[in-house]
Structures are given as C-alpha cells and as structure tokens.
Amino acid sequence: MKTVFIVKTPPTGPYDFGQDLAALPAADCFTEVSVEFTSYSGHAIDIARQCCGSADLVVAVGGDGTLNEVVNGCMSAVAEDSTIELPVFGIVASGTANDFIKSTSLRGTLAEVISLAASGSYRPVDLGRVDYSDREDHQASRYFINVADMGIGASVVRRVNASSRHVGATAHYLWSIITAFIDYRKPSIRVRSDAGLDWQGRALACIIGNGRCFGSGLYAVPDAVIDDGRLHSAIIGDVSLLDFVRKLPRLKWGRPITHPEVIYHTCGSVTISALGGQCAMDVDGEYLDCREVSISVVPAALLLLLP
C-alpha cells in the first residue's frame, strides 16, 4: 500500500509525529511510505492534489483544518481529472481541537492508523459541499467533512487563528466565543432547504453538520451521523449572551437545546443568504467571506479508515 502522510507543521497540539516516524517501515501494510510536511497555509491542499491518483492511502496529521485541506486537495484533483481514483483517508489527530474524530470511534493515533490499514478496515463517509459567492461575486466551492457554519462561529475562528494559545484548546475557544459576543452583530439571514424549511431572522449562527461537534467540543448538531447521507442543521436565532452561557453545558454534553430561538432540521441541501450584506462562514475551521451559500451533502464521498 503506497501511503502518504501529510503533516501539519509546526505541530499545533501535544502529539509529536516525528518521534513515531521510525515505526513506519516496520508496518507490513505500507509497501511505500512518504512523509510530506506543510510549509504554508493551504500547502496540504497542494500536496494532496499532487499525490492523489498515485497514493493508496493519504493520512492527514494535524487538526480539523489539515484534514479539510487534504480532503479538498484530493477532491479538486478528481474534479480536474475524472480518471483519478480517490485514495483511502486516515487521520492522526494532532491539532488544537480535533473535533471531527469526536463523531467517530477513532482515537486518532498513528498506531491506530497502522492497525486499521493492516486489517483493511475502512468504510464510506459523507462530505458536505459549500458553493458560495465571495465579496467580488466570484463563484467558488469548498468541501467539509465535519461542520460548516455561518455566523459567530466564523468570528470565533478568525479570533482563534489570529491569537496565541497559551492555554488549553477548550479554554481558548470558550474565551474566543465570549469575546466575540462583545462586539458581534447578529446578521439577518434566510435559510431554505429541500426538506421544506424557510426561516428568516437575526441569527447568532446557522450550523450545518456532517459531524456533530465543533469549537473544541461543542456538540451543536448532536444527532448528526457521518454516513447517513443527510445534513443536520441547527439555527440559533436571536439568543443573548446570558442565554448562550446558560445553555453551554448542554452543548458540551451533546444534548439538544430547548429554546424558542433554536431550531434543528435535517435535509439534503440548504441555502443560506445574508440579507443586506456580507457574512462570514467557517468551514472545518477555515474562514470564508461570502454573501450566499448553497450547501449540499455528497453521500459516501470518500473512504475513511474506521474500526
């Protein structure tokens, strides 16, 4: 099995992949192994695009953002050349939050990747596709494997990415959420789906999940399943900071929120429009400026190493 490890550098979490490199040649399942280290933002996309079609297994070593880049790199390669077959994907979770694996039974270790690869244990999972118009009305698209959201989540992502992290991931995310509330202005949005939803109002966030969890352990869409061929959404409307803080424990425990301004919905596709201006989008921890987005599920889009 020809395998490529795409490693986020510098490491953003406590896991040091370098110390385990020596274990790779001893794994019989790997006939050929290469390790590629990123050197700039978006580099994992370029590496994945180049190795897609020749690698049997591509392993993302990093956080949710690294996994997102690896997936998008391979998907763009297939879009450019339909004769290319997608590899199997693996995850070594060494990022800040590692939220996607919380929707799986994965531990996210190198030893687990080796074990799953050796036993050929993988299965298809879904992706979400975001088609959007940017500030200049240029059309673009991006895939996500975990969560996309319009609203305060994107503001939090921008703060997290721009600040230093002297405390743990969860504390850092929670502090970013609280500080984002101070100057955040809820946009007016309209949300329409193929399952009959048509909602309009001021919203703290509109969260679309393939996975259940984002923001370092917030289970915003607790019923989401990564291989059910559906998108699971949560609209958090005109909610105050006090209400949010009161309901925060339920998000951490993975329990649905009961609140007149919170709506849960399941669909195959959804369109979110910012009424009267621009709005920001967070796609697996990646920040996008956009005006309108159309999000659709891509069922069984890729094969992932899973127990």
Residue, then its C-alpha position, 0 to 999 in steps of 0.5 A: m500500500k503506497t501511503v502518504f502522510i501529510v503533516k501539519t507543521p509546526p505541530t499545533g497540539p501535544y502529539d509529536f509525529g516525528q518521534d513515531l516516524a521510525a515505526l513506519p517501515a516496520a508496518d507490513c501494510f505500507t509497501e511505500v511510505s512518504v512523509e510530506f510536511t506543510s510549509y504554508s497555509g493551504h500547502a496540504i491542499d497542494i500536496a494532496r492534489q499532487c499525490c492523489g491518483s498515485a497514493d493508496l492511502v493519504v493520512a492527514v496529521g494535524g487538526d480539523g483544518t489539515l484534514n479539510e485541506v487534504v480532503n479538498g486537495c484530493m477532491s479538486a484533483v478528481a474534479e480536474d481529472s475524472t480518471i483519478e481514483l480517490p485514495v483511502f483517508g486516515i487521520v492522526a489527530s494532532g491539532t488544537a481541537n480535533d473535533f471531527i474524530k469526536s463523531t467517530s470511534l477513532r482515537g486518532t493515533l498513528a498506531e491506530v492508523i497502522s492497525l486499521a490499514a493492516s486489517g483493511s478496515y475502512r468504510p464510506v463517509d459523507l462530505g458536505r459541499v459549500d458553493y458560495s459567492d465571495r465579496e467580488d461575486h466570484q463563484a467558488s466551492r469548498y468541501f467539509i467533512n465535519v461542520a460548516d457554519m455561518g455566523i459567530g462561529a466564523s468570528v470565533v475562528r478568525r479570533v482563534n487563528a489570529s491569537s496565541r494559545h497559551v492555554g488549553a484548546t477548550a479554554h481558548y475557544l470558550w474565551s474566543i466565543i465570549t469575546a466575540f459576543i462583545d462586539y458581534r452583530k447578529p446578521s439577518i439571514r434566510v435559510r431554505s432547504d429541500a426538506g421544506l424549511d424557510w426561516q428568516g431572522r437575526a441569527l447568532a449562527c446557522i450550523i450545518g453538520n456532517g459531524r456533530c461537534f465543533g469549537s473544541g467540543l461543542y456538540a451543536v448538531p448532536d444527532a448528526v451521523i457521518d454516513d447517513g447521507r443527510l445534513h443536520s442543521a441547527i439555527i440559533g436565532d436571536v439568543s443573548l449572551l446570558d442565554f448562550v452561557r446558560k445553555l453551554p453545558r448542554l452543548k458540551w454534553g451533546r444534548p439538544i437545546t430547548h429554546p424558542e430561538v433554536i431550531y434543528h432540521t435535517c435535509g439534503s441541501v440548504t441555502i443560506s443568504a445574508l440579507g443586506g450584506q456580507c457574512a462570514m462562514d467557517v468551514d472545518g475551521e477555515y474562514l470564508d467571506c461570502r454573501e450566499v451559500s448553497i450547501s449540499v451533502v455528497p453521500a459516501a464521498l470518500l473512504l475513511l479508515l474506521p474500526 
